[in-house]
Amino acid sequence: MQAQIVDLLRDLQRRYRLAYVFISHDLRVVRALANHLLVMKNGRVVEEGPARQVFDRPQHPYTQALLAAALNLEAVGNDIVSI
């Protein structure tokens, strides 16, 4: 069901040239939908940039920890958070 909704949102985005503000802890869905990301910790932006760049080369330790935890990669540092 989730994949169908993501496909529908992407189709609508392409068809009608829509922009979404999408807030989520589900990084797999974020990766499927986002062109640009803001990563926030405690209400502050800690990393920002094109989605591919942030996912492929995260710069901030918090972003690295989030991706490691969410995408089943090796955990980075001790600042792992629950998602």
PDB file of N, CA, C and O in Angstrom:
ATOM      1  N   MET A   1       0.818  -1.188   0.000  1.00  0.00           N
ATOM      2  CA  MET A   1       0.000   0.000   0.000  1.00  0.00           C
ATOM      3  C   MET A   1       0.865   1.258   0.000  1.00  0.00           C
ATOM      4  O   MET A   1       0.602   2.203  -0.743  1.00  0.00           O
ATOM      5  N   GLN A   2       1.904   1.258   0.845  1.00  0.00           N
ATOM      6  CA  GLN A   2       2.773   2.425   0.918  1.00  0.00           C
ATOM      7  C   GLN A   2       3.429   2.705  -0.435  1.00  0.00           C
ATOM      8  O   GLN A   2       3.522   3.859  -0.853  1.00  0.00           O
ATOM      9  N   ALA A   3       3.879   1.663  -1.111  1.00  0.00           N
ATOM     10  CA  ALA A   3       4.524   1.838  -2.414  1.00  0.00           C
ATOM     11  C   ALA A   3       3.551   2.436  -3.426  1.00  0.00           C
ATOM     12  O   ALA A   3       3.945   3.252  -4.259  1.00  0.00           O
ATOM     13  N   GLN A   4       2.305   2.041  -3.360  1.00  0.00           N
ATOM     14  CA  GLN A   4       1.290   2.586  -4.276  1.00  0.00           C
ATOM     15  C   GLN A   4       1.080   4.076  -4.025  1.00  0.00           C
ATOM     16  O   GLN A   4       0.941   4.855  -4.968  1.00  0.00           O
ATOM     17  N   ILE A   5       1.059   4.467  -2.767  1.00  0.00           N
ATOM     18  CA  ILE A   5       0.880   5.884  -2.439  1.00  0.00           C
ATOM     19  C   ILE A   5       2.082   6.692  -2.902  1.00  0.00           C
ATOM     20  O   ILE A   5       1.922   7.779  -3.459  1.00  0.00           O
ATOM     21  N   VAL A   6       3.286   6.169  -2.677  1.00  0.00           N
ATOM     22  CA  VAL A   6       4.493   6.856  -3.132  1.00  0.00           C
ATOM     23  C   VAL A   6       4.470   6.998  -4.650  1.00  0.00           C
ATOM     24  O   VAL A   6       4.789   8.066  -5.173  1.00  0.00           O
ATOM     25  N   ASP A   7       4.101   5.947  -5.358  1.00  0.00           N
ATOM     26  CA  ASP A   7       4.009   6.014  -6.823  1.00  0.00           C
ATOM     27  C   ASP A   7       2.988   7.057  -7.260  1.00  0.00           C
ATOM     28  O   ASP A   7       3.237   7.812  -8.200  1.00  0.00           O
ATOM     29  N   LEU A   8       1.846   7.105  -6.589  1.00  0.00           N
ATOM     30  CA  LEU A   8       0.816   8.091  -6.914  1.00  0.00           C
ATOM     31  C   LEU A   8       1.327   9.508  -6.682  1.00  0.00           C
ATOM     32  O   LEU A   8       1.129  10.381  -7.528  1.00  0.00           O
ATOM     33  N   LEU A   9       1.978   9.747  -5.557  1.00  0.00           N
ATOM     34  CA  LEU A   9       2.519  11.075  -5.271  1.00  0.00           C
ATOM     35  C   LEU A   9       3.557  11.490  -6.312  1.00  0.00           C
ATOM     36  O   LEU A   9       3.559  12.636  -6.762  1.00  0.00           O
ATOM     37  N   ARG A  10       4.434  10.568  -6.696  1.00  0.00           N
ATOM     38  CA  ARG A  10       5.441  10.887  -7.714  1.00  0.00           C
ATOM     39  C   ARG A  10       4.801  11.163  -9.058  1.00  0.00           C
ATOM     40  O   ARG A  10       5.225  12.070  -9.774  1.00  0.00           O
ATOM     41  N   ASP A  11       3.776  10.387  -9.412  1.00  0.00           N
ATOM     42  CA  ASP A  11       3.072  10.614 -10.676  1.00  0.00           C
ATOM     43  C   ASP A  11       2.401  11.987 -10.688  1.00  0.00           C
ATOM     44  O   ASP A  11       2.514  12.726 -11.667  1.00  0.00           O
ATOM     45  N   LEU A  12       1.710  12.326  -9.611  1.00  0.00           N
ATOM     46  CA  LEU A  12       1.062  13.633  -9.520  1.00  0.00           C
ATOM     47  C   LEU A  12       2.091  14.759  -9.558  1.00  0.00           C
ATOM     48  O   LEU A  12       1.853  15.806 -10.160  1.00  0.00           O
ATOM     49  N   GLN A  13       3.226  14.542  -8.918  1.00  0.00           N
ATOM     50  CA  GLN A  13       4.289  15.539  -8.905  1.00  0.00           C
ATOM     51  C   GLN A  13       4.791  15.817 -10.323  1.00  0.00           C
ATOM     52  O   GLN A  13       4.964  16.971 -10.717  1.00  0.00           O
ATOM     53  N   ARG A  14       5.019  14.748 -11.080  1.00  0.00           N
ATOM     54  CA  ARG A  14       5.488  14.914 -12.462  1.00  0.00           C
ATOM     55  C   ARG A  14       4.407  15.528 -13.349  1.00  0.00           C
ATOM     56  O   ARG A  14       4.667  16.455 -14.116  1.00  0.00           O
ATOM     57  N   ARG A  15       3.212  15.005 -13.234  1.00  0.00           N
ATOM     58  CA  ARG A  15       2.114  15.424 -14.117  1.00  0.00           C
ATOM     59  C   ARG A  15       1.746  16.888 -13.916  1.00  0.00           C
ATOM     60  O   ARG A  15       1.523  17.605 -14.891  1.00  0.00           O
ATOM     61  N   TYR A  16       1.678  17.338 -12.676  1.00  0.00           N
ATOM     62  CA  TYR A  16       1.209  18.688 -12.376  1.00  0.00           C
ATOM     63  C   TYR A  16       2.304  19.618 -11.865  1.00  0.00           C
ATOM     64  O   TYR A  16       2.031  20.729 -11.412  1.00  0.00           O
ATOM     65  N   ARG A  17       3.559  19.143 -11.946  1.00  0.00           N
ATOM     66  CA  ARG A  17       4.706  19.951 -11.513  1.00  0.00           C
ATOM     67  C   ARG A  17       4.516  20.458 -10.086  1.00  0.00           C
ATOM     68  O   ARG A  17       4.700  21.641  -9.801  1.00  0.00           O
ATOM     69  N   LEU A  18       4.147  19.539  -9.197  1.00  0.00           N
ATOM     70  CA  LEU A  18       3.879  19.860  -7.804  1.00  0.00           C
ATOM     71  C   LEU A  18       5.153  19.829  -6.973  1.00  0.00           C
ATOM     72  O   LEU A  18       6.110  19.120  -7.287  1.00  0.00           O
ATOM     73  N   ALA A  19       5.136  20.606  -5.920  1.00  0.00           N
ATOM     74  CA  ALA A  19       6.176  20.548  -4.899  1.00  0.00           C
ATOM     75  C   ALA A  19       5.496  20.144  -3.597  1.00  0.00           C
ATOM     76  O   ALA A  19       4.407  20.622  -3.284  1.00  0.00           O
ATOM     77  N   TYR A  20       6.136  19.271  -2.850  1.00  0.00           N
ATOM     78  CA  TYR A  20       5.607  18.832  -1.571  1.00  0.00           C
ATOM     79  C   TYR A  20       6.545  19.257  -0.459  1.00  0.00           C
ATOM     80  O   TYR A  20       7.762  19.298  -0.638  1.00  0.00           O
ATOM     81  N   VAL A  21       5.976  19.569   0.680  1.00  0.00           N
ATOM     82  CA  VAL A  21       6.744  19.659   1.917  1.00  0.00           C
ATOM     83  C   VAL A  21       6.382  18.385   2.661  1.00  0.00           C
ATOM     84  O   VAL A  21       5.259  18.216   3.135  1.00  0.00           O
ATOM     85  N   PHE A  22       7.351  17.501   2.751  1.00  0.00           N
ATOM     86  CA  PHE A  22       7.115  16.159   3.273  1.00  0.00           C
ATOM     87  C   PHE A  22       7.969  15.976   4.515  1.00  0.00           C
ATOM     88  O   PHE A  22       9.196  16.034   4.441  1.00  0.00           O
ATOM     89  N   ILE A  23       7.332  15.757   5.652  1.00  0.00           N
ATOM     90  CA  ILE A  23       8.045  15.584   6.910  1.00  0.00           C
ATOM     91  C   ILE A  23       7.894  14.132   7.335  1.00  0.00           C
ATOM     92  O   ILE A  23       6.778  13.640   7.499  1.00  0.00           O
ATOM     93  N   SER A  24       9.017  13.450   7.513  1.00  0.00           N
ATOM     94  CA  SER A  24       8.941  12.031   7.819  1.00  0.00           C
ATOM     95  C   SER A  24      10.214  11.545   8.486  1.00  0.00           C
ATOM     96  O   SER A  24      11.291  12.110   8.300  1.00  0.00           O
ATOM     97  N   HIS A  25      10.066  10.481   9.270  1.00  0.00           N
ATOM     98  CA  HIS A  25      11.215   9.757   9.800  1.00  0.00           C
ATOM     99  C   HIS A  25      11.485   8.505   8.964  1.00  0.00           C
ATOM    100  O   HIS A  25      12.471   7.804   9.194  1.00  0.00           O
ATOM    101  N   ASP A  26      10.620   8.229   8.005  1.00  0.00           N
ATOM    102  CA  ASP A  26      10.777   7.051   7.149  1.00  0.00           C
ATOM    103  C   ASP A  26      11.689   7.423   5.982  1.00  0.00           C
ATOM    104  O   ASP A  26      11.230   7.919   4.953  1.00  0.00           O
ATOM    105  N   LEU A  27      12.977   7.178   6.156  1.00  0.00           N
ATOM    106  CA  LEU A  27      13.946   7.642   5.173  1.00  0.00           C
ATOM    107  C   LEU A  27      13.863   6.909   3.842  1.00  0.00           C
ATOM    108  O   LEU A  27      14.316   7.433   2.824  1.00  0.00           O
ATOM    109  N   ARG A  28      13.304   5.728   3.830  1.00  0.00           N
ATOM    110  CA  ARG A  28      13.111   5.035   2.552  1.00  0.00           C
ATOM    111  C   ARG A  28      12.080   5.772   1.700  1.00  0.00           C
ATOM    112  O   ARG A  28      12.251   5.899   0.488  1.00  0.00           O
ATOM    113  N   VAL A  29      11.023   6.251   2.326  1.00  0.00           N
ATOM    114  CA  VAL A  29      10.013   7.028   1.603  1.00  0.00           C
ATOM    115  C   VAL A  29      10.586   8.385   1.206  1.00  0.00           C
ATOM    116  O   VAL A  29      10.361   8.857   0.092  1.00  0.00           O
ATOM    117  N   VAL A  30      11.321   9.006   2.111  1.00  0.00           N
ATOM    118  CA  VAL A  30      11.955  10.286   1.805  1.00  0.00           C
ATOM    119  C   VAL A  30      12.866  10.141   0.588  1.00  0.00           C
ATOM    120  O   VAL A  30      12.860  10.984  -0.309  1.00  0.00           O
ATOM    121  N   ARG A  31      13.642   9.070   0.570  1.00  0.00           N
ATOM    122  CA  ARG A  31      14.552   8.843  -0.561  1.00  0.00           C
ATOM    123  C   ARG A  31      13.786   8.690  -1.874  1.00  0.00           C
ATOM    124  O   ARG A  31      14.255   9.129  -2.924  1.00  0.00           O
ATOM    125  N   ALA A  32      12.620   8.072  -1.814  1.00  0.00           N
ATOM    126  CA  ALA A  32      11.817   7.864  -3.015  1.00  0.00           C
ATOM    127  C   ALA A  32      11.180   9.154  -3.521  1.00  0.00           C
ATOM    128  O   ALA A  32      10.947   9.293  -4.722  1.00  0.00           O
ATOM    129  N   LEU A  33      10.895  10.096  -2.629  1.00  0.00           N
ATOM    130  CA  LEU A  33      10.142  11.287  -3.014  1.00  0.00           C
ATOM    131  C   LEU A  33      10.964  12.566  -3.133  1.00  0.00           C
ATOM    132  O   LEU A  33      10.645  13.426  -3.953  1.00  0.00           O
ATOM    133  N   ALA A  34      11.991  12.703  -2.348  1.00  0.00           N
ATOM    134  CA  ALA A  34      12.637  14.011  -2.183  1.00  0.00           C
ATOM    135  C   ALA A  34      13.656  14.329  -3.258  1.00  0.00           C
ATOM    136  O   ALA A  34      14.396  13.464  -3.725  1.00  0.00           O
ATOM    137  N   ASN A  35      13.670  15.595  -3.633  1.00  0.00           N
ATOM    138  CA  ASN A  35      14.730  16.151  -4.479  1.00  0.00           C
ATOM    139  C   ASN A  35      15.723  16.943  -3.639  1.00  0.00           C
ATOM    140  O   ASN A  35      16.902  17.043  -3.979  1.00  0.00           O
ATOM    141  N   HIS A  36      15.231  17.503  -2.541  1.00  0.00           N
ATOM    142  CA  HIS A  36      16.037  18.355  -1.673  1.00  0.00           C
ATOM    143  C   HIS A  36      15.675  18.031  -0.231  1.00  0.00           C
ATOM    144  O   HIS A  36      14.504  17.812   0.076  1.00  0.00           O
ATOM    145  N   LEU A  37      16.667  17.997   0.661  1.00  0.00           N
ATOM    146  CA  LEU A  37      16.429  17.619   2.056  1.00  0.00           C
ATOM    147  C   LEU A  37      16.921  18.666   3.036  1.00  0.00           C
ATOM    148  O   LEU A  37      17.900  19.372   2.797  1.00  0.00           O
ATOM    149  N   LEU A  38      16.212  18.737   4.140  1.00  0.00           N
ATOM    150  CA  LEU A  38      16.677  19.417   5.342  1.00  0.00           C
ATOM    151  C   LEU A  38      16.675  18.368   6.438  1.00  0.00           C
ATOM    152  O   LEU A  38      15.658  17.713   6.662  1.00  0.00           O
ATOM    153  N   VAL A  39      17.789  18.200   7.118  1.00  0.00           N
ATOM    154  CA  VAL A  39      17.866  17.280   8.247  1.00  0.00           C
ATOM    155  C   VAL A  39      17.870  18.142   9.502  1.00  0.00           C
ATOM    156  O   VAL A  39      18.690  19.048   9.653  1.00  0.00           O
ATOM    157  N   MET A  40      16.929  17.836  10.403  1.00  0.00           N
ATOM    158  CA  MET A  40      16.801  18.641  11.610  1.00  0.00           C
ATOM    159  C   MET A  40      17.079  17.815  12.861  1.00  0.00           C
ATOM    160  O   MET A  40      16.751  16.631  12.938  1.00  0.00           O
ATOM    161  N   LYS A  41      17.689  18.473  13.828  1.00  0.00           N
ATOM    162  CA  LYS A  41      17.921  17.878  15.138  1.00  0.00           C
ATOM    163  C   LYS A  41      17.563  18.932  16.176  1.00  0.00           C
ATOM    164  O   LYS A  41      18.091  20.043  16.149  1.00  0.00           O
ATOM    165  N   ASN A  42      16.670  18.584  17.085  1.00  0.00           N
ATOM    166  CA  ASN A  42      16.235  19.511  18.133  1.00  0.00           C
ATOM    167  C   ASN A  42      15.752  20.843  17.561  1.00  0.00           C
ATOM    168  O   ASN A  42      16.031  21.906  18.116  1.00  0.00           O
ATOM    169  N   GLY A  43      15.026  20.770  16.448  1.00  0.00           N
ATOM    170  CA  GLY A  43      14.432  21.966  15.862  1.00  0.00           C
ATOM    171  C   GLY A  43      15.373  22.833  15.051  1.00  0.00           C
ATOM    172  O   GLY A  43      14.996  23.923  14.622  1.00  0.00           O
ATOM    173  N   ARG A  44      16.590  22.366  14.835  1.00  0.00           N
ATOM    174  CA  ARG A  44      17.572  23.136  14.052  1.00  0.00           C
ATOM    175  C   ARG A  44      18.047  22.322  12.857  1.00  0.00           C
ATOM    176  O   ARG A  44      18.222  21.106  12.941  1.00  0.00           O
ATOM    177  N   VAL A  45      18.250  23.012  11.751  1.00  0.00           N
ATOM    178  CA  VAL A  45      18.761  22.352  10.553  1.00  0.00           C
ATOM    179  C   VAL A  45      20.235  22.054  10.768  1.00  0.00           C
ATOM    180  O   VAL A  45      21.020  22.951  11.076  1.00  0.00           O
ATOM    181  N   VAL A  46      20.610  20.772  10.602  1.00  0.00           N
ATOM    182  CA  VAL A  46      22.017  20.389  10.743  1.00  0.00           C
ATOM    183  C   VAL A  46      22.652  20.039   9.399  1.00  0.00           C
ATOM    184  O   VAL A  46      23.876  20.014   9.268  1.00  0.00           O
ATOM    185  N   GLU A  47      21.810  19.771   8.407  1.00  0.00           N
ATOM    186  CA  GLU A  47      22.332  19.479   7.066  1.00  0.00           C
ATOM    187  C   GLU A  47      21.250  19.771   6.045  1.00  0.00           C
ATOM    188  O   GLU A  47      20.062  19.581   6.306  1.00  0.00           O
ATOM    189  N   GLU A  48      21.671  20.232   4.891  1.00  0.00           N
ATOM    190  CA  GLU A  48      20.729  20.606   3.845  1.00  0.00           C
ATOM    191  C   GLU A  48      21.399  20.420   2.497  1.00  0.00           C
ATOM    192  O   GLU A  48      22.595  20.670   2.348  1.00  0.00           O
ATOM    193  N   GLY A  49      20.618  19.977   1.508  1.00  0.00           N
ATOM    194  CA  GLY A  49      21.176  19.851   0.177  1.00  0.00           C
ATOM    195  C   GLY A  49      20.345  18.947  -0.702  1.00  0.00           C
ATOM    196  O   GLY A  49      19.291  18.459  -0.295  1.00  0.00           O
ATOM    197  N   PRO A  50      20.830  18.726  -1.921  1.00  0.00           N
ATOM    198  CA  PRO A  50      20.142  17.798  -2.819  1.00  0.00           C
ATOM    199  C   PRO A  50      20.051  16.419  -2.165  1.00  0.00           C
ATOM    200  O   PRO A  50      20.997  15.964  -1.521  1.00  0.00           O
ATOM    201  N   ALA A  51      18.908  15.764  -2.338  1.00  0.00           N
ATOM    202  CA  ALA A  51      18.662  14.481  -1.668  1.00  0.00           C
ATOM    203  C   ALA A  51      19.755  13.469  -1.976  1.00  0.00           C
ATOM    204  O   ALA A  51      20.252  12.801  -1.069  1.00  0.00           O
ATOM    205  N   ARG A  52      20.130  13.350  -3.227  1.00  0.00           N
ATOM    206  CA  ARG A  52      21.157  12.366  -3.595  1.00  0.00           C
ATOM    207  C   ARG A  52      22.466  12.628  -2.856  1.00  0.00           C
ATOM    208  O   ARG A  52      23.114  11.698  -2.375  1.00  0.00           O
ATOM    209  N   GLN A  53      22.847  13.891  -2.771  1.00  0.00           N
ATOM    210  CA  GLN A  53      24.091  14.250  -2.084  1.00  0.00           C
ATOM    211  C   GLN A  53      24.013  13.919  -0.598  1.00  0.00           C
ATOM    212  O   GLN A  53      24.956  13.359  -0.040  1.00  0.00           O
ATOM    213  N   VAL A  54      22.907  14.256   0.043  1.00  0.00           N
ATOM    214  CA  VAL A  54      22.767  13.996   1.480  1.00  0.00           C
ATOM    215  C   VAL A  54      22.744  12.496   1.750  1.00  0.00           C
ATOM    216  O   VAL A  54      23.361  12.035   2.710  1.00  0.00           O
ATOM    217  N   PHE A  55      22.044  11.728   0.920  1.00  0.00           N
ATOM    218  CA  PHE A  55      21.996  10.282   1.126  1.00  0.00           C
ATOM    219  C   PHE A  55      23.332   9.610   0.805  1.00  0.00           C
ATOM    220  O   PHE A  55      23.753   8.692   1.508  1.00  0.00           O
ATOM    221  N   ASP A  56      23.994  10.067  -0.253  1.00  0.00           N
ATOM    222  CA  ASP A  56      25.242   9.412  -0.669  1.00  0.00           C
ATOM    223  C   ASP A  56      26.464   9.857   0.122  1.00  0.00           C
ATOM    224  O   ASP A  56      27.384   9.069   0.343  1.00  0.00           O
ATOM    225  N   ARG A  57      26.477  11.123   0.552  1.00  0.00           N
ATOM    226  CA  ARG A  57      27.644  11.663   1.252  1.00  0.00           C
ATOM    227  C   ARG A  57      27.219  12.559   2.412  1.00  0.00           C
ATOM    228  O   ARG A  57      27.479  13.762   2.385  1.00  0.00           O
ATOM    229  N   PRO A  58      26.570  11.994   3.430  1.00  0.00           N
ATOM    230  CA  PRO A  58      26.148  12.827   4.564  1.00  0.00           C
ATOM    231  C   PRO A  58      27.364  13.426   5.258  1.00  0.00           C
ATOM    232  O   PRO A  58      28.366  12.748   5.483  1.00  0.00           O
ATOM    233  N   GLN A  59      27.257  14.706   5.592  1.00  0.00           N
ATOM    234  CA  GLN A  59      28.384  15.412   6.196  1.00  0.00           C
ATOM    235  C   GLN A  59      28.279  15.502   7.713  1.00  0.00           C
ATOM    236  O   GLN A  59      29.289  15.401   8.410  1.00  0.00           O
ATOM    237  N   HIS A  60      27.090  15.687   8.222  1.00  0.00           N
ATOM    238  CA  HIS A  60      26.913  15.888   9.666  1.00  0.00           C
ATOM    239  C   HIS A  60      26.819  14.539  10.379  1.00  0.00           C
ATOM    240  O   HIS A  60      26.175  13.621   9.871  1.00  0.00           O
ATOM    241  N   PRO A  61      27.447  14.406  11.539  1.00  0.00           N
ATOM    242  CA  PRO A  61      27.387  13.135  12.279  1.00  0.00           C
ATOM    243  C   PRO A  61      25.953  12.681  12.578  1.00  0.00           C
ATOM    244  O   PRO A  61      25.672  11.483  12.573  1.00  0.00           O
ATOM    245  N   TYR A  62      25.056  13.618  12.834  1.00  0.00           N
ATOM    246  CA  TYR A  62      23.668  13.258  13.105  1.00  0.00           C
ATOM    247  C   TYR A  62      23.022  12.624  11.871  1.00  0.00           C
ATOM    248  O   TYR A  62      22.326  11.614  11.981  1.00  0.00           O
ATOM    249  N   THR A  63      23.252  13.212  10.709  1.00  0.00           N
ATOM    250  CA  THR A  63      22.720  12.653   9.465  1.00  0.00           C
ATOM    251  C   THR A  63      23.312  11.273   9.215  1.00  0.00           C
ATOM    252  O   THR A  63      22.600  10.353   8.812  1.00  0.00           O
ATOM    253  N   GLN A  64      24.601  11.128   9.451  1.00  0.00           N
ATOM    254  CA  GLN A  64      25.250   9.831   9.279  1.00  0.00           C
ATOM    255  C   GLN A  64      24.612   8.783  10.190  1.00  0.00           C
ATOM    256  O   GLN A  64      24.371   7.651   9.770  1.00  0.00           O
ATOM    257  N   ALA A  65      24.343   9.164  11.432  1.00  0.00           N
ATOM    258  CA  ALA A  65      23.732   8.237  12.383  1.00  0.00           C
ATOM    259  C   ALA A  65      22.310   7.880  11.977  1.00  0.00           C
ATOM    260  O   ALA A  65      21.913   6.718  12.064  1.00  0.00           O
ATOM    261  N   LEU A  66      21.541   8.869  11.535  1.00  0.00           N
ATOM    262  CA  LEU A  66      20.174   8.596  11.081  1.00  0.00           C
ATOM    263  C   LEU A  66      20.159   7.606   9.927  1.00  0.00           C
ATOM    264  O   LEU A  66      19.396   6.640   9.929  1.00  0.00           O
ATOM    265  N   LEU A  67      21.008   7.857   8.950  1.00  0.00           N
ATOM    266  CA  LEU A  67      21.053   6.980   7.788  1.00  0.00           C
ATOM    267  C   LEU A  67      21.525   5.587   8.165  1.00  0.00           C
ATOM    268  O   LEU A  67      20.991   4.593   7.673  1.00  0.00           O
ATOM    269  N   ALA A  68      22.512   5.511   9.023  1.00  0.00           N
ATOM    270  CA  ALA A  68      23.009   4.204   9.461  1.00  0.00           C
ATOM    271  C   ALA A  68      21.906   3.420  10.159  1.00  0.00           C
ATOM    272  O   ALA A  68      21.739   2.226   9.909  1.00  0.00           O
ATOM    273  N   ALA A  69      21.160   4.076  11.023  1.00  0.00           N
ATOM    274  CA  ALA A  69      20.096   3.401  11.768  1.00  0.00           C
ATOM    275  C   ALA A  69      18.928   3.037  10.863  1.00  0.00           C
ATOM    276  O   ALA A  69      18.386   1.936  10.964  1.00  0.00           O
ATOM    277  N   ALA A  70      18.539   3.940   9.988  1.00  0.00           N
ATOM    278  CA  ALA A  70      17.335   3.744   9.173  1.00  0.00           C
ATOM    279  C   ALA A  70      17.564   2.811   7.999  1.00  0.00           C
ATOM    280  O   ALA A  70      16.653   2.088   7.595  1.00  0.00           O
ATOM    281  N   LEU A  71      18.745   2.817   7.459  1.00  0.00           N
ATOM    282  CA  LEU A  71      19.010   2.048   6.246  1.00  0.00           C
ATOM    283  C   LEU A  71      19.840   0.806   6.526  1.00  0.00           C
ATOM    284  O   LEU A  71      20.387   0.202   5.603  1.00  0.00           O
ATOM    285  N   ASN A  72      19.937   0.421   7.794  1.00  0.00           N
ATOM    286  CA  ASN A  72      20.629  -0.793   8.209  1.00  0.00           C
ATOM    287  C   ASN A  72      22.097  -0.802   7.806  1.00  0.00           C
ATOM    288  O   ASN A  72      22.638  -1.836   7.413  1.00  0.00           O
ATOM    289  N   LEU A  73      22.733   0.354   7.905  1.00  0.00           N
ATOM    290  CA  LEU A  73      24.161   0.450   7.653  1.00  0.00           C
ATOM    291  C   LEU A  73      24.869   0.355   8.990  1.00  0.00           C
ATOM    292  O   LEU A  73      24.225   0.366  10.039  1.00  0.00           O
ATOM    293  N   GLU A  74      26.173   0.263   8.959  1.00  0.00           N
ATOM    294  CA  GLU A  74      26.927   0.225  10.202  1.00  0.00           C
ATOM    295  C   GLU A  74      26.726   1.544  10.939  1.00  0.00           C
ATOM    296  O   GLU A  74      26.851   2.615  10.346  1.00  0.00           O
ATOM    297  N   ALA A  75      26.417   1.468  12.218  1.00  0.00           N
ATOM    298  CA  ALA A  75      26.162   2.662  13.023  1.00  0.00           C
ATOM    299  C   ALA A  75      27.412   3.537  13.075  1.00  0.00           C
ATOM    300  O   ALA A  75      28.538   3.045  13.139  1.00  0.00           O
ATOM    301  N   VAL A  76      27.179   4.847  13.045  1.00  0.00           N
ATOM    302  CA  VAL A  76      28.262   5.807  13.079  1.00  0.00           C
ATOM    303  C   VAL A  76      28.231   6.503  14.425  1.00  0.00           C
ATOM    304  O   VAL A  76      27.222   7.107  14.789  1.00  0.00           O
ATOM    305  N   GLY A  77      29.320   6.426  15.165  1.00  0.00           N
ATOM    306  CA  GLY A  77      29.413   7.122  16.442  1.00  0.00           C
ATOM    307  C   GLY A  77      28.447   6.597  17.481  1.00  0.00           C
ATOM    308  O   GLY A  77      27.850   5.535  17.306  1.00  0.00           O
ATOM    309  N   ASN A  78      28.294   7.339  18.559  1.00  0.00           N
ATOM    310  CA  ASN A  78      27.428   6.962  19.660  1.00  0.00           C
ATOM    311  C   ASN A  78      26.118   7.717  19.658  1.00  0.00           C
ATOM    312  O   ASN A  78      25.300   7.524  20.557  1.00  0.00           O
ATOM    313  N   ASP A  79      25.892   8.581  18.665  1.00  0.00           N
ATOM    314  CA  ASP A  79      24.717   9.437  18.644  1.00  0.00           C
ATOM    315  C   ASP A  79      23.596   8.821  17.799  1.00  0.00           C
ATOM    316  O   ASP A  79      23.004   9.501  16.962  1.00  0.00           O
ATOM    317  N   ILE A  80      23.308   7.536  18.020  1.00  0.00           N
ATOM    318  CA  ILE A  80      22.240   6.868  17.288  1.00  0.00           C
ATOM    319  C   ILE A  80      20.917   7.249  17.937  1.00  0.00           C
ATOM    320  O   ILE A  80      20.787   7.242  19.161  1.00  0.00           O
ATOM    321  N   VAL A  81      19.942   7.581  17.104  1.00  0.00           N
ATOM    322  CA  VAL A  81      18.634   7.969  17.608  1.00  0.00           C
ATOM    323  C   VAL A  81      17.601   6.964  17.133  1.00  0.00           C
ATOM    324  O   VAL A  81      17.810   6.285  16.128  1.00  0.00           O
ATOM    325  N   SER A  82      16.511   6.866  17.832  1.00  0.00           N
ATOM    326  CA  SER A  82      15.439   5.979  17.382  1.00  0.00           C
ATOM    327  C   SER A  82      14.593   6.709  16.367  1.00  0.00           C
ATOM    328  O   SER A  82      14.335   7.906  16.497  1.00  0.00           O
ATOM    329  N   ILE A  83      14.173   5.992  15.375  1.00  0.00           N
ATOM    330  CA  ILE A  83      13.382   6.574  14.293  1.00  0.00           C
ATOM    331  C   ILE A  83      12.001   5.965  14.335  1.00  0.00           C
ATOM    332  O   ILE A  83      11.151   6.304  13.512  1.00  0.00           O
TER     333      ILE A  83
END
